[in-house]
Amino acid sequence: MPLSAIFILRTAATSRLLELEPVDAAALLRDEVYRSKPASHLGRDADLFRQIAVLIGQVQVFLFERSMDFTQLDDTVAAVLAKFGTKA
């Protein structure tokens, strides 16, 4: 199955799932790249930017803010299911 979405996870008081605009997705994905600082020191920023641009051109990127409180787990799951129109 091909990759269709990327979820950038953040901890928050309540659950929220937002589809990101490409410019916001690119900035947040850049922050998630493993060893991006050494790549930058090696002059690979342009390559990294191109790879991120290709990726966000092919998949949806979401920011998923969710509580780490198990009492809110049902709300967290509901937020994901509501976004994708799936019923539990």
C-alpha positions, 0 to 999 in steps of 0.5 A, a space after each residue: 500500500 503506498 504512503 498516503 498521509 504523514 502525521 506530525 505528532 504534538 502533545 496538547 491539552 485537547 485533540 486536534 487534527 489539521 491538514 497543513 498547507 504545503 509551506 507549513 508542511 515543508 517547515 514542520 517536515 524539515 524539523 522532523 528529518 533525522 540528522 538534518 543539521 549534519 546534512 545542512 553542514 554538508 551543503 545538502 539543504 537544496 537536496 533535502 528541500 527537493 525531497 520534502 517538496 516531492 513528498 508533500 506533492 504526493 501525500 497529505 500532511 497533517 498536524 495531529 495534536 493530542 492529549 497524552 491523557 488516557 481519559 481523552 483517548 476516545 476523543 482523540 480516536 474520534 478526531 481521527 475518524 471524523 477527519 477521514 469519514 470512517 465509522 468505528 
